[in-house]
Amino acid sequence: MNPFVLMLILSSLGLGTTLTFISSNWLLAWMGLEINTLAITPLMAQHHHPRAVEATTKYFLTQATAAAMILFASTTNAWMTGEWDILNLTNPVSSMMLLSALALKVGLAPMHFWLPEVLQGLDLTTGLILSTWQKLAPMALIIQTSQNMDPALLVAMGLLSALAGGWGGLNQTQLRKVMAFSSIAHMGWMIIIIQFAPGLTLLALATYIAMTSAMFLMLKYTDATNIGTLATVWSKSPVLASITPLVLLSLGGLPPLTGFMPKWLILQELAKQGIPLTATIMALTALISLYFYLRLCYATALTISPSTTPSTAPWRARTTQNSMPVALFATAALGLLPLTPIVLTMVS
């Protein structure tokens, strides 16, 4: 892609997200979301592969539907209240419609079916943008309007997302689909706590972005797209073959890694709010997700590439990719748990 075009597209991505962040008016926030959608569409279709074009079409139709729902919900709320202010979302029909639209934007269950199929058709760099940056603007709107949403609906969507994300990833062999179901499960953890402690939602979002970025960059560095190719990572980069299982376990939420911090604090807060049954179910759904992370760990660390006659030896020239982003995000994904007291002070 032409560098000037790429710079324009990336600038538009930043502009759309920033516009949504600073908006107090529904029309401006909607415009920011639309700029985001239109900016990432050329990135998704740049390889002109039929699978990429199909993924781009699915993504555009899904986001267009969500945008229409947001515009209709905000218009209905303005009709009933006389204001376009984001915080003045008092109409129950508008709030439910808006939550459904934003859930469709970020891939929350039960509006999550598009995400695995779209992510599977993209290259790893665009998949990284879709899984991290594109979540920021809709999550900002969800956090601002969460106090006007139905609490039971938020809890139900959180539970369903965590369950769907764990259950859907069990039999997957394509790594991009695994990361898509991982995203759905993590979104469930963010949504279920948003009404009680929005700061913990921001913490969970930040740790999710760090861990997902580390995982996508590692996959891009080693050019791995399915479980079978993970077995050849050790021959390409032994260091990454050692770090990748740790990042996967961090995504699963095992101590003493960074991913344990948000899950621990969220379960603690749910218990404080008097809903220990919900906390127990969320912990059990984390076990389901942990299973497919352990499958990837096994393929990476405990298996080697088959040495049968038809197979070819895995080899590649020395990569020219910058290893600094991988190192930074991997460090964040593995070593931030000791900072939990400081982080807890900041979000509380």
PADREN-721761 format. One record per residue (C-alpha): residue in three letters; x, y, z. Coordinates in nm, 2 decimals, decimal comma, padded with zeros to 4 digits. Each point is the difference from the previous one (the first is absolute). Layout:
N
+------+--------+--------+--------+
| code |     c1 |     c2 |     c3 |
+------+--------+--------+--------+
|  ala |      X |      Y |      Z |
...
+------+--------+--------+--------+
This chain:
348
+------+--------+--------+--------+
| code |     c1 |     c2 |     c3 |
+------+--------+--------+--------+
|  met |  00,00 |  00,00 |  00,00 |
|  asn |  00,12 |  00,35 | -00,08 |
|  pro |  00,16 |  00,16 |  00,31 |
|  phe | -00,20 |  00,32 | -00,03 |
|  val | -00,33 | -00,20 | -00,03 |
|  leu |  00,10 | -00,21 |  00,30 |
|  met |  00,08 |  00,31 |  00,20 |
|  leu | -00,34 |  00,15 | -00,09 |
|  ile | -00,18 | -00,32 |  00,10 |
|  leu |  00,18 | -00,03 |  00,34 |
|  ser | -00,06 |  00,37 |  00,06 |
|  ser | -00,37 | -00,05 | -00,07 |
|  leu |  00,00 | -00,29 |  00,25 |
|  gly |  00,15 |  00,23 |  00,27 |
|  leu | -00,24 |  00,29 | -00,09 |
|  gly | -00,31 | -00,22 |  00,02 |
|  thr |  00,09 | -00,14 |  00,34 |
|  thr |  00,10 |  00,34 |  00,14 |
|  leu | -00,32 |  00,16 | -00,13 |
|  thr | -00,21 | -00,26 |  00,18 |
|  phe |  00,21 |  00,04 |  00,32 |
|  ile | -00,05 |  00,38 |  00,02 |
|  ser | -00,36 |  00,00 | -00,11 |
|  ser | -00,29 |  00,09 |  00,23 |
|  asn | -00,25 | -00,01 | -00,29 |
|  trp | -00,13 | -00,31 | -00,15 |
|  leu |  00,04 |  00,12 | -00,36 |
|  leu |  00,37 |  00,08 |  00,04 |
|  ala |  00,05 | -00,34 |  00,17 |
|  trp | -00,18 | -00,17 | -00,28 |
|  met |  00,22 |  00,18 | -00,26 |
|  gly |  00,31 | -00,11 |  00,19 |
|  leu | -00,11 | -00,37 | -00,02 |
|  glu | -00,08 |  00,04 | -00,37 |
|  ile |  00,34 |  00,15 | -00,08 |
|  asn |  00,16 | -00,30 |  00,19 |
|  thr | -00,20 | -00,25 | -00,21 |
|  leu |  00,07 |  00,17 | -00,33 |
|  ala |  00,37 |  00,04 |  00,08 |
|  ile |  00,07 | -00,37 |  00,08 |
|  thr | -00,20 | -00,13 | -00,30 |
|  pro |  00,29 |  00,06 | -00,25 |
|  leu |  00,25 | -00,16 |  00,23 |
|  met | -00,22 | -00,31 |  00,02 |
|  ala | -00,04 | -00,03 | -00,38 |
|  gln |  00,35 |  00,10 | -00,10 |
|  his |  00,12 | -00,35 | -00,10 |
|  his | -00,29 | -00,05 | -00,24 |
|  his | -00,03 | -00,37 |  00,10 |
|  pro | -00,36 | -00,14 | -00,02 |
|  arg |  00,01 | -00,08 |  00,37 |
|  ala |  00,11 |  00,35 |  00,09 |
|  val | -00,27 |  00,16 | -00,22 |
|  glu | -00,26 | -00,23 |  00,16 |
|  ala |  00,12 |  00,10 |  00,35 |
|  thr | -00,01 |  00,37 | -00,10 |
|  thr | -00,35 | -00,03 | -00,13 |
|  lys | -00,12 | -00,18 |  00,31 |
|  tyr |  00,16 |  00,26 |  00,23 |
|  phe | -00,14 |  00,29 | -00,20 |
|  leu | -00,35 | -00,13 |  00,01 |
|  thr |  00,02 | -00,08 |  00,37 |
|  gln |  00,14 |  00,34 |  00,09 |
|  ala | -00,25 |  00,18 | -00,23 |
|  thr | -00,29 | -00,18 |  00,18 |
|  ala |  00,15 |  00,10 |  00,34 |
|  ala |  00,04 |  00,36 | -00,11 |
|  ala | -00,36 |  00,02 | -00,12 |
|  met | -00,12 | -00,14 |  00,33 |
|  ile |  00,21 |  00,26 |  00,19 |
|  leu | -00,14 |  00,28 | -00,21 |
|  phe | -00,35 | -00,12 |  00,04 |
|  ala |  00,04 | -00,05 |  00,38 |
|  ser |  00,15 |  00,34 |  00,05 |
|  thr | -00,26 |  00,17 | -00,22 |
|  thr | -00,28 | -00,18 |  00,20 |
|  asn |  00,16 |  00,11 |  00,33 |
|  ala |  00,03 |  00,36 | -00,13 |
|  trp | -00,36 |  00,00 | -00,11 |
|  met | -00,11 | -00,12 |  00,35 |
|  thr |  00,23 |  00,22 |  00,21 |
|  gly |  00,08 |  00,30 | -00,23 |
|  glu |  00,38 | -00,05 |  00,05 |
|  trp |  00,28 | -00,16 | -00,20 |
|  asp |  00,22 | -00,03 |  00,31 |
|  ile |  00,17 | -00,34 |  00,03 |
|  leu | -00,05 | -00,01 |  00,38 |
|  asn | -00,37 |  00,08 | -00,02 |
|  leu | -00,11 | -00,34 | -00,12 |
|  thr | -00,32 | -00,04 |  00,19 |
|  asn | -00,23 | -00,17 | -00,25 |
|  pro |  00,00 | -00,38 |  00,08 |
|  val | -00,06 | -00,10 | -00,37 |
|  ser |  00,28 |  00,22 | -00,12 |
|  ser |  00,24 | -00,13 |  00,27 |
|  met | -00,07 | -00,36 | -00,09 |
|  met |  00,03 |  00,06 | -00,37 |
|  leu |  00,33 |  00,19 |  00,05 |
|  leu |  00,15 | -00,28 |  00,22 |
|  ser | -00,09 | -00,25 | -00,28 |
|  ala |  00,17 |  00,22 | -00,26 |
|  leu |  00,31 |  00,05 |  00,20 |
|  ala |  00,01 | -00,37 |  00,09 |
|  leu | -00,01 | -00,07 | -00,38 |
|  lys |  00,29 |  00,25 | -00,04 |
|  val |  00,23 | -00,17 |  00,24 |
|  gly | -00,11 | -00,36 | -00,05 |
|  leu | -00,19 | -00,07 |  00,32 |
|  ala | -00,22 | -00,31 |  00,02 |
|  pro | -00,26 | -00,06 | -00,13 |
|  met |  00,11 |  00,24 | -00,28 |
|  his |  00,34 | -00,16 | -00,04 |
|  phe | -00,04 | -00,23 | -00,30 |
|  trp |  00,17 |  00,23 | -00,25 |
|  leu |  00,33 |  00,04 |  00,19 |
|  pro |  00,16 | -00,34 | -00,05 |
|  glu | -00,09 | -00,01 | -00,37 |
|  val |  00,13 |  00,35 | -00,06 |
|  leu |  00,32 | -00,04 |  00,19 |
|  gln |  00,08 | -00,33 | -00,18 |
|  gly |  00,00 |  00,18 | -00,33 |
|  leu |  00,25 |  00,27 |  00,10 |
|  asp |  00,37 |  00,02 |  00,02 |
|  leu |  00,15 |  00,01 |  00,35 |
|  thr |  00,08 |  00,37 |  00,00 |
|  thr | -00,35 |  00,10 | -00,09 |
|  gly | -00,14 | -00,26 |  00,24 |
|  leu |  00,20 |  00,16 |  00,28 |
|  ile | -00,15 |  00,34 | -00,08 |
|  leu | -00,35 | -00,15 | -00,01 |
|  ser |  00,05 | -00,18 |  00,33 |
|  thr |  00,15 |  00,29 |  00,19 |
|  trp | -00,04 |  00,36 | -00,14 |
|  gln | -00,35 | -00,06 | -00,14 |
|  lys | -00,13 | -00,09 |  00,35 |
|  leu |  00,10 |  00,34 |  00,15 |
|  ala | -00,27 |  00,23 | -00,14 |
|  pro | -00,30 | -00,23 |  00,06 |
|  met |  00,13 | -00,09 |  00,35 |
|  ala |  00,02 |  00,37 |  00,08 |
|  leu | -00,37 |  00,04 | -00,08 |
|  ile | -00,09 | -00,31 |  00,20 |
|  ile |  00,18 |  00,13 |  00,30 |
|  gln | -00,16 |  00,34 | -00,02 |
|  thr | -00,35 | -00,14 | -00,03 |
|  ser |  00,03 | -00,31 |  00,22 |
|  gln | -00,18 |  00,17 |  00,30 |
|  asn | -00,31 |  00,04 | -00,22 |
|  met |  00,00 | -00,36 | -00,12 |
|  asp | -00,20 | -00,29 |  00,15 |
|  pro |  00,23 | -00,17 |  00,26 |
|  ala | -00,15 | -00,34 | -00,05 |
|  leu |  00,06 |  00,02 | -00,38 |
|  leu |  00,36 |  00,10 |  00,05 |
|  val |  00,06 | -00,29 |  00,23 |
|  ala | -00,17 | -00,24 | -00,24 |
|  met |  00,20 |  00,12 | -00,30 |
|  gly |  00,32 | -00,03 |  00,20 |
|  leu | -00,07 | -00,35 |  00,10 |
|  leu | -00,11 | -00,10 | -00,35 |
|  ser |  00,31 |  00,16 | -00,16 |
|  ala |  00,24 | -00,18 |  00,24 |
|  leu | -00,18 | -00,33 | -00,06 |
|  ala | -00,02 |  00,05 | -00,38 |
|  gly |  00,36 |  00,11 | -00,02 |
|  gly |  00,13 | -00,31 |  00,19 |
|  trp | -00,24 | -00,25 | -00,16 |
|  gly |  00,05 |  00,12 | -00,35 |
|  gly |  00,38 | -00,02 |  00,01 |
|  leu |  00,02 | -00,36 |  00,12 |
|  asn |  00,03 | -00,17 | -00,34 |
|  gln |  00,17 |  00,28 | -00,20 |
|  thr |  00,32 | -00,07 | -00,18 |
|  gln |  00,04 |  00,34 | -00,17 |
|  leu |  00,18 |  00,24 |  00,23 |
|  arg | -00,19 |  00,31 | -00,12 |
|  lys | -00,33 | -00,16 |  00,09 |
|  val |  00,14 | -00,10 |  00,34 |
|  met |  00,10 |  00,36 |  00,06 |
|  ala | -00,35 |  00,11 | -00,11 |
|  phe | -00,17 | -00,22 |  00,26 |
|  ser |  00,26 |  00,12 |  00,25 |
|  ser | -00,11 |  00,35 | -00,07 |
|  ile | -00,37 | -00,09 |  00,04 |
|  ala |  00,08 | -00,16 |  00,34 |
|  his |  00,20 |  00,30 |  00,12 |
|  met | -00,27 |  00,24 | -00,10 |
|  gly | -00,24 | -00,20 |  00,22 |
|  trp |  00,23 |  00,06 |  00,30 |
|  met |  00,01 |  00,37 | -00,07 |
|  ile | -00,38 |  00,04 | -00,04 |
|  ile | -00,10 | -00,19 |  00,31 |
|  ile |  00,19 |  00,23 |  00,23 |
|  ile | -00,07 |  00,33 | -00,18 |
|  gln | -00,30 |  00,10 |  00,21 |
|  phe |  00,17 | -00,07 |  00,33 |
|  ala |  00,36 |  00,13 | -00,07 |
|  pro |  00,07 |  00,17 | -00,33 |
|  gly |  00,36 |  00,03 |  00,10 |
|  leu |  00,04 | -00,37 |  00,00 |
|  thr | -00,15 | -00,01 | -00,35 |
|  leu |  00,27 |  00,24 | -00,12 |
|  leu |  00,26 | -00,21 |  00,18 |
|  ala | -00,13 | -00,32 | -00,17 |
|  leu |  00,00 |  00,18 | -00,34 |
|  ala |  00,36 |  00,12 |  00,04 |
|  thr |  00,13 | -00,34 |  00,10 |
|  tyr | -00,20 | -00,17 | -00,28 |
|  ile |  00,16 |  00,24 | -00,25 |
|  ala |  00,35 | -00,06 |  00,13 |
|  met | -00,04 | -00,38 | -00,01 |
|  thr | -00,18 | -00,02 | -00,33 |
|  ser |  00,26 |  00,23 | -00,16 |
|  ala |  00,28 | -00,22 |  00,13 |
|  met | -00,17 | -00,31 | -00,14 |
|  phe | -00,07 |  00,14 | -00,34 |
|  leu |  00,35 |  00,15 | -00,04 |
|  met |  00,15 | -00,34 |  00,09 |
|  leu | -00,22 | -00,17 | -00,25 |
|  lys |  00,10 |  00,26 | -00,26 |
|  tyr |  00,37 | -00,03 |  00,09 |
|  thr | -00,01 | -00,38 | -00,05 |
|  asp | -00,26 |  00,00 | -00,28 |
|  ala | -00,22 | -00,25 |  00,18 |
|  thr | -00,37 | -00,03 | -00,10 |
|  asn | -00,11 | -00,34 |  00,14 |
|  ile |  00,09 | -00,24 |  00,28 |
|  gly |  00,21 | -00,22 | -00,23 |
|  thr |  00,24 |  00,29 | -00,08 |
|  leu |  00,05 |  00,07 |  00,37 |
|  ala |  00,20 | -00,32 |  00,02 |
|  thr |  00,26 |  00,15 | -00,23 |
|  val |  00,05 |  00,32 |  00,20 |
|  trp |  00,28 | -00,14 |  00,20 |
|  ser |  00,21 | -00,05 | -00,32 |
|  lys | -00,06 |  00,37 | -00,10 |
|  ser |  00,04 |  00,17 |  00,33 |
|  pro |  00,06 | -00,20 |  00,32 |
|  val | -00,04 |  00,31 |  00,22 |
|  leu | -00,35 |  00,06 | -00,14 |
|  ala | -00,08 | -00,37 |  00,04 |
|  ser |  00,07 |  00,05 |  00,37 |
|  ile | -00,19 |  00,32 |  00,04 |
|  thr | -00,31 | -00,08 | -00,20 |
|  pro | -00,14 | -00,27 |  00,24 |
|  leu |  00,04 |  00,25 |  00,29 |
|  val | -00,19 |  00,27 | -00,19 |
|  leu | -00,28 | -00,26 | -00,07 |
|  leu | -00,01 | -00,09 |  00,37 |
|  ser | -00,02 |  00,37 |  00,08 |
|  leu | -00,30 |  00,03 | -00,24 |
|  gly | -00,15 | -00,29 |  00,19 |
|  gly |  00,04 |  00,19 |  00,33 |
|  leu |  00,25 | -00,22 |  00,19 |
|  pro |  00,22 |  00,15 |  00,27 |
|  pro |  00,26 |  00,13 |  00,03 |
|  leu | -00,06 |  00,16 | -00,34 |
|  thr | -00,16 |  00,33 | -00,09 |
|  gly | -00,33 | -00,16 | -00,12 |
|  phe | -00,08 | -00,12 |  00,35 |
|  met | -00,03 |  00,36 |  00,13 |
|  pro | -00,33 |  00,11 | -00,16 |
|  lys | -00,17 | -00,34 |  00,05 |
|  trp |  00,10 |  00,00 |  00,36 |
|  leu | -00,12 |  00,35 |  00,07 |
|  ile | -00,32 | -00,05 | -00,20 |
|  leu | -00,09 | -00,32 |  00,19 |
|  gln |  00,08 |  00,18 |  00,33 |
|  glu | -00,23 |  00,29 | -00,09 |
|  leu | -00,28 | -00,23 | -00,11 |
|  ala |  00,02 | -00,18 |  00,33 |
|  lys | -00,01 |  00,34 |  00,18 |
|  gln | -00,32 |  00,10 | -00,19 |
|  gly | -00,18 | -00,30 |  00,14 |
|  ile | -00,01 | -00,22 | -00,31 |
|  pro |  00,24 | -00,28 |  00,08 |
|  leu | -00,19 | -00,24 | -00,23 |
|  thr |  00,08 |  00,22 | -00,30 |
|  ala |  00,36 |  00,02 |  00,11 |
|  thr |  00,01 | -00,38 |  00,02 |
|  ile | -00,14 | -00,04 | -00,35 |
|  met |  00,25 |  00,25 | -00,14 |
|  ala |  00,28 | -00,19 |  00,16 |
|  leu | -00,12 | -00,33 | -00,15 |
|  thr | -00,03 |  00,16 | -00,35 |
|  ala |  00,37 |  00,11 |  00,04 |
|  leu |  00,08 | -00,37 |  00,04 |
|  ile | -00,16 | -00,07 | -00,34 |
|  ser |  00,20 |  00,27 | -00,16 |
|  leu |  00,32 | -00,13 |  00,17 |
|  tyr | -00,04 | -00,33 | -00,17 |
|  phe |  00,05 |  00,13 | -00,36 |
|  tyr |  00,29 |  00,22 |  00,12 |
|  leu |  00,16 | -00,32 |  00,15 |
|  arg | -00,05 | -00,17 | -00,34 |
|  leu |  00,20 |  00,28 | -00,17 |
|  cys |  00,27 | -00,02 |  00,28 |
|  tyr |  00,03 | -00,37 | -00,06 |
|  ala |  00,04 |  00,04 | -00,37 |
|  thr |  00,26 |  00,27 |  00,04 |
|  ala |  00,21 | -00,13 |  00,28 |
|  leu | -00,05 | -00,38 |  00,02 |
|  thr | -00,01 | -00,11 | -00,37 |
|  ile |  00,23 |  00,02 | -00,29 |
|  ser | -00,06 |  00,01 | -00,37 |
|  pro | -00,06 | -00,35 | -00,16 |
|  ser |  00,31 | -00,14 | -00,16 |
|  thr | -00,17 | -00,23 | -00,26 |
|  thr |  00,13 | -00,03 | -00,35 |
|  pro | -00,26 |  00,22 | -00,18 |
|  ser |  00,05 |  00,29 |  00,25 |
|  thr |  00,24 |  00,27 | -00,07 |
|  ala |  00,24 |  00,15 |  00,26 |
|  pro | -00,12 |  00,33 |  00,14 |
|  trp |  00,24 |  00,27 | -00,09 |
|  arg | -00,01 |  00,37 | -00,07 |
|  ala |  00,24 |  00,29 | -00,06 |
|  arg |  00,08 |  00,23 |  00,28 |
|  thr | -00,30 |  00,22 |  00,07 |
|  thr |  00,02 |  00,38 | -00,05 |
|  gln | -00,29 |  00,07 |  00,23 |
|  asn |  00,06 |  00,22 |  00,30 |
|  ser |  00,01 | -00,21 |  00,32 |
|  met | -00,04 |  00,30 |  00,24 |
|  pro | -00,39 |  00,00 | -00,01 |
|  val | -00,01 | -00,37 |  00,07 |
|  ala |  00,24 |  00,04 |  00,30 |
|  leu | -00,19 |  00,30 |  00,15 |
|  phe | -00,35 | -00,16 | -00,03 |
|  ala |  00,13 | -00,34 |  00,12 |
|  thr |  00,16 |  00,16 |  00,31 |
|  ala | -00,34 |  00,18 |  00,07 |
|  ala | -00,19 | -00,33 | -00,05 |
|  leu |  00,22 | -00,19 |  00,24 |
|  gly |  00,14 |  00,22 |  00,28 |
|  leu | -00,26 |  00,26 |  00,12 |
|  leu | -00,16 | -00,21 |  00,28 |
|  pro |  00,23 |  00,14 |  00,27 |
|  leu | -00,14 |  00,34 | -00,08 |
|  thr | -00,36 | -00,10 |  00,10 |
|  pro | -00,01 |  00,21 |  00,32 |
|  ile |  00,10 |  00,31 | -00,19 |
|  val | -00,25 | -00,07 | -00,28 |
|  leu | -00,27 | -00,07 |  00,25 |
|  thr |  00,06 |  00,34 |  00,17 |
|  met | -00,02 |  00,17 | -00,34 |
|  val | -00,33 | -00,16 | -00,11 |
|  ser | -00,18 |  00,01 |  00,33 |
+------+--------+--------+--------+
